[in-house]
Amino acid sequence: MTSARTPGRKSTSPRAGADYGWNCREGAHTNSTTGKCSPTPPGLVDPVFEYGHTDPNPIFSGCGAITGGAFVPAGSWPVTYDGSYLFGDINCGRIFRRTPGGVVSQFAGDGGSVGQVVNLGFGPFNGSQALYYLTYSGGGQVRRIAFTGAANRAPLATAIGHPTTGPAPLLVNFDATGSADPDAGDTLTYVWDFGDGTPTAMTASPTISHAYASGAVFAFTAILRVQDNHLALSDPVAVLVTLNNASDLSGDDKSDILWRHRTSGDNVVWYMNGTVLNGGAVLTAADPVWRIAGTSDFDRDGNVDILWRNQSTGQNLIWFMNGPAIAGGVFLPTLGDLNWRIVGTGDFNADGNRDILWRNQATGANLVWFMSGATMIGQATLLPVPDVNWTVGGVGDLSGDGKVDIVWRNLSTGANAVWFLNGVAVAGGAALPSVPDTSWRIAAIGDYDGNGWPDLVWRREGTGENVIWQMDRTSIAGGVVLPTVTDTAWEALAPR
């Protein structure tokens, strides 16, 4: 079956290799009468089925581009499906079925649930055949539809954790409330393997907490499988947990705020007690040509270290810290193109080390340096964002899957957004509330209210006002006004 596009019709026909006339026409309808289409080429093949872009049949509402296509193998599904042809529509997110007798009906996709389907095919599953389809949804996925009849079906597991990164000991709250069983009346048991060698936990409740201790391992993969009362197990789902201190400079397990004066080179840290300023310390001053670019415990001694970039030479440096005192340092590779800016740190490859995120202010390219402690061991590119009005506010896990996410702010429109990442691939995203006054900038990201979700520290250029958005995933749960710092040469720069 093939398909082609015009402003008016969608068409299908089962003759492989035939000439259906695109782009002179689509289906049996003229699309162009100029160039090679004048006169209309002879011998064009009509489709066996077509529908218009504005077809009155509600099953085609919003549809507009046929994709994929697969015949149901005889004997793999009930006999009524033998010889049926399944095809998708990328615009409306549905899959349709055409019987050998020519009857067309919707097969799947209520509410566009199959997403941007691009290809379909049958393959083996549980001794029979299932339909597999590709969709752009969720950053690109392969999904399966299988016929189960009256047989018991396995549950579907989902899980999040929070917080999923922080200094040891780290208490992670896991939540599998979104798990479900497709068979009404089945009860569920939650089987947790925390990935740190502790015994597997089986609970009737979807929530559980687990403490991760310090040791030689800094990255853990917690695995959940859900079992129904017929002993059918779900496929496993994972939550990544990493131990790293990127925000606590005072040693009290609470996020602090690091400040730098852009003209004098002075550096101070605000010690925070939740969202309340509770003291501070003066750090060693540094030449103003150096800019604080991020924080992380690069040398694994439990203290936050400070990452620097020289805005004149492109040199990069880590200060190893012992509280507010410098305990040592190491230079990283120089990146001489000064359009590249360090915009955050986070564990992008789930090895327990915080990596370095870069953005090119001229081209919109994005790059990650993979780190092993304080050593750069590789790199990878991320999806570019050519509109350089979009700036990175920082990184943090706002989805609860243990993977680094990126917070963005548009300095032209005031829009804010988050990329949900799977490694360095964009798996999805969400809009955050906009702040049209673009003098407000995201200055730091850390968990200040202790609920396990990264909060956003904002600073207003021109007035020196400072506030914290207390976040619950991607929703604002509250806000706190911090003391104003009227000297706007002071920049709040970390953690991020």
N, C-alpha and C positions, 0 to 999 in steps of 0.2 A: 504494500500500500504506500502510496506517495502522497505528499501534500505540497501545496504551493500557496502563495499569498497574493491577494489583490485587496483593494479597499472594500470589496463586497462579498467575497465567497471563500469558503474553506472546502476542499475537495479531497476525496480518497478514491483510489483505484487499485486493484490487486495485480495489475500486469507489470511485472518488473521489466525495466528497460524500455518501456513504451514511451512515446513522445506525447506528453500531456499539454504541451504548448506554452509552458512558462518561458518568458514572461509576456508572450503575446496574449495569453488568456490564462485564466484560472478556472479549473473545472470546465464547464461548458460556456463560460462567460468571457466576453472580450475584455482584455486588460489594456491592450495597446494596438494601434493601427499604423504606427510609424516605423521607420527604419526597417529592420529585418521582419517586422510584423506586417508589412504592406508589400504584397497581399498576405493574408493569413496563410501560413504554411498548410499544405494538404496533409491528410491522414492523421490528424490529431485525435487522441483517444479521450473519450469522455469518462468522467469518474463514475464509480458505482454509487457514491454517496457524497453529498456536499451540504454545507450549511452556511448561512450568511453571517457576517459580522454582527448584524443586528437581528438575528433570527428570533422570531417571536416565541419559539419553544423555550421555556424557562430553564431547561437543563443546559442550554447553550448561552445563558446570560453571562456576559463578560468574556466570552471565549473569542478567539481570533487567530490561533496558530496551531495547527495539528502537528504533533511531535511523536516520534517513536511509533511503535506498532508491533504486535506479536500475536500469532495464532495460538489458541489454547490447544496443547497437545491432547490428542484423543486418549481417553482413559485416565487422565491425570486429575480431572475434576469431574463433577457429576456430568452424566451423558448430555444433559441439556446445554452444556458449554462446548461440547465437541465442535470444532470447526469455527467457533466464534473468534472474531478479531477484536483485540483490545488496542485502543490508541488513546493518546493523551492530548491535552491542549495546554500549552505552556502559559497562556494568558489567564485562564480562569482556574487553573490548578485542579483539573478533573481528569478522570480516565473514563472512557466510554467503551461500550461493547456493541459490536454489530454481529448479529446472528447470520448463519448461512442464508436464511430467508430474507435478510435485508432489514430486520428490525433493529433500531438503534436505541440504546438506553444508557443512562448513567450507571457506571459500574462502581466508581469510588470517587471521593473528593468532595463530600459535603462541606460547604464553606471554604472550598479551595484547599482542603487539608493535605492533598498530595503535593502541593507547592508547585514550583516551576518544573514540571516533569519534562525531561528531554529525551529519554530513551526507555524502552521496555523490552524485556526478554524473559523467557522461561529457563529455569535451571533447577538442579536437584535440590530436594529438601525432604528429609524424613522418609526416604524411600519412594517419594513421588516427585512431582514437579510443582514449583511455586513461581509466581510472577515476581520478578525483580525489576525495579525501576530506579532510574537516576533522577535526582531532583537537585536544583540549586539551593533549596531550603537548608537552613542551618549551616551555611557555608559549603554545601555540597555533600549529599548523602546518597548511599545505596539503601533502598528499602525493600521489604519483602511482603507480599500478600500470599498467604497460603490457605487452602481449603482444609478445615479441620472437622467439619460435620458436627456430630454430637460429642466428639471426644473432648476430654478435659484439656483445657488450654493453660499453658504456663503463665504465671503472673508477669507483669512488666515492672521493672525496678527503676526508680530514680532516687538520687540522693544528692544532698548538698552538705557542706560542713562550714562552720565558721567559729573562730577564725581559722584560716588554713595556713597562715604563716605568722611567725613571731618567734621570740626567744624561748628557749626551753627553760623550765617545763611548760609545754603548751597544751592547754585544755581545749579540745576541739568538740564542738557540739554538732553531732550528725543528725540529719533529719531526712527520713525516707517517706514523708507523708504523701508525696506525689505518686508513690507506687500504687499499683492497682491490679485487680484480677479481672479478666474479661468474662469470667463465668460468675453469674449472680449467686450469692450465698457462700462463696468460698471464703475461708479465713486465711490469714497470712501470718507467717513467721519470718522475722528479719534475721538474716545470717550475716554477721559482720566479721570480716578479717581485717584487722587494723594495720597489717603490714609491718609491724614492728616485733614480731615474734611472740606476742602475748596470745593467750588462748582465744579461739574464736568465740564470739558471743552470739547467742540466739535469744531473741526477745519477741514478745508479742506486741510491744510498743514500737512505733516507727522512729522514736527518738532515743538517742543514747549519747553519752559523753565519754571521751577517752583522753587520757593525759599521755603526751609524748615526752619522753625524757631525753636529756642530752646524752651523747655518745659519739661513736665514730661515724654513725650514719645520720645524715641531715635531711634526707628526702624519703618519704614513705608514700605508698599507694594503698589506701584503704579500699577494700572491695566489699560491695554489698551484693548478695543474692537473696531473692525473696522466694519463699517456699509456700505453696498452698497446702490445704489439708489433705490433698491427694498425693502429696510428696513431689509434685511437679516444681522444678526450679526455674527461676527466671535466668536470662542471660545476666552476666555480671556487669555492674557499673562501678566506676572508680571515682574516688575523690583524692586529689593529691595534697599532701601535707609537707611543708618545708619548715625547718627550724632555722631562723635567721633573725638577728636583731638589727633592724633597719631604722628604728625610730626612738628607742629609749636611750638617751644619753646620760641619764642620772642613775640608772641601775635599779629603778623602782618598778619595772615592768609596765611603765606608762609612757605613751607617746609624748615626745617633747617637740619643740620648734627651734630650728637653727636659723640664725639671722646673720647677714653680712652687710656691711656698709660699703656701698659701691665706690665711694671716693676716698675714704680714709683707709679701707682695708681691714677695719676692725671686725671681729666676729664674736657673737655672744650666743648663748643657748638659753631659751626659756624652759625651765623645768615646769611641766604641767602636772597638775593633780586632776586628771580627767580633763575638764574644759576650763579649769581655774588655774591661773598663773600662780605658781607656788615657789618662786625663787628663780635663780639662774646662775650662770657662770660666764666669765670672760675667757675666750679661747685666744690662742696666739694670733696676732694680726698677720696679714699676708698682703703682698703687693696687689693693688687693685686690679691689675691686669689679669689676675687669676680669679676665676668665678667658681663658686661652689655649684657642683652639677648633680650631686646625689649623695646618698648615704647607704651603707650596708656594712655588715660585719664580714669584711673580706678575708681577714686572717683567722676567723673562727675562735676568737678568744672571749666572746661574749660582749665585747664593746662595739659600739657603733663607730665605723670608720668613715672618713669624709673623702669624697671623690671630687677632684678639681680639674678644670680645663683652662688652659692659658689662651686668652682671647686674641693674643698677638702672634704667638708662635705655633699654636696647635698642639702643644705638649699636654699630656694628661698625667695626673698624679694622684696617688692615694696616700692620705695621712692615716696611719694606724694609730688609733686613739686608746688611751686608758682613762676613761671618764673624759674630763675636759682637757687632759694633757696629751701632747703628742708623744707617742711611744716609738715611732719609726715611720718609714715611708718607702714607697716604691714608684718608679715611673712606669707608665703603660706606654704602648706604642703611640707615636705622634701621628695625628691626623691633621695635615697641614692645611687642608681646605677649611677655612674658617666659617664657611656656610654650614658646616656640620656642627650641631649643638647636641650635647648630652641632655636628654629630657627626662630620664628616669632610670630606675634600676628595678629588676624583678627577675624571678627564676622562670625564664621562658622555655627551657628544655627539661625542666623537672628533675634536675640532678642534685638539688639542694644548694646550688650556688646562685647568688643573685647576679644576673647578667646586666649589660649596659645597653640602654635604648638610645638611639641617635635619630635626629631628624634634620634633613637638609632644608635650610630656610629659603633657599633659592629655587630648588627643583621640586620640593615636596616628597623626595625619597625618604624612606625609613629603613633603618638598619639595626640589627642586634649584634653586639659582641657577646659571644658565649664565654663565660669566665669559669676558671677553676681556681677558687680563692681569688688571688690578685693577679692571675695569669690569664691572658686572652688566648683561648684555644680554638677559636673558630668564629664564624659569623654567618648571618643569614639575612636576607632582605624580607621586609614586610610589604604589604600592599601599599603603594604610594598614594599620597593625597596631594595632588598638584596644587590645589588651592591653599596657598601658604598662609591665608588668614586663619586656617585651622592650626592651633598650637596644642601640644601635649601638656595637659595639666599634671599628669603623673600616672602612676600605675598602682593597681591593687586588685584584689579579687572581689568584684562586686556581684558575681553570679553564684558563688559558693561551691564551685567545682574544684577549687584548689589551683586553678590556672590563672596566670596573670591576665588582667584586663587593662585597657588603656582608656583614660579619661581625656576627652578633647574639649577645647573651647574655641569658638570662632570669634576672633577679635574684631570682626567687621559687623556681624549680626547679633552677637551675644548668645548664639545657640550653644548648647552643651550636649555632649553625647558620650557614650561609652562603647568601645569595641569589646565584645566577648571573644577571647582568643582561645584557640586550641594549638598550643605551641606558638608558632609564628603565623599561623593561618587564622583569618577572621572567620569565626564560626557564627557570628550574629552580632546584634547590637541593640541599643536602646537609647532613646532620647532622654536627657535629663532636663529639669526645668531650665528655661532660658533666663539669662540676666542681660537685658538689653543695654544696660549701662556698661559699656566696654572698658571703663576705667577700673572695673573690678576684675582681678586676675586670680586664678587658682594658684596658690603659693605652696601648698604642701598637702600631703595625704597621709593620714594615720588614724588609728582607732582611738579617739579621744574620750568617748563616752563608755567604752568597755563593753559594747554589745557585740563585738566580733566583726563588725563591718567597717570598712574604711570610711572615714569622714573627710570632708573637704575643708581646708583652711583657705579663706579668701582674704585678699588685701586690696584696698582701693587706692590706686595711684592718684596723687593730687591732694587727698585728705588724710591718708595714713590710717583709715579705719580698718579694722580686722574683725572677721566673724568666722564661726565654724558652722558648716552644715553638718548636722548629725544625720547620718545616712542609715537606712535599712535597705540593703541592696541598692537599688537605683531610685528609691523614694526618700524624700526628705522627711525624717522623723521628728526633727526639731532644729533649733538653732541657738547659738550662744554668741553674744558680743564679747570680744576680747578687748583689752586695753588698746587705745589708739596710740600709734607711733607717728607723730606728726612730721618728723624728719623723713621724707619719702626717699631719701638716699638709702635708708635701711630696707633691705629686701629679705622677706621670709622665703627661704629657698629649699628647705628640707624638713622632714622626710618627703621623698617623692619617688 
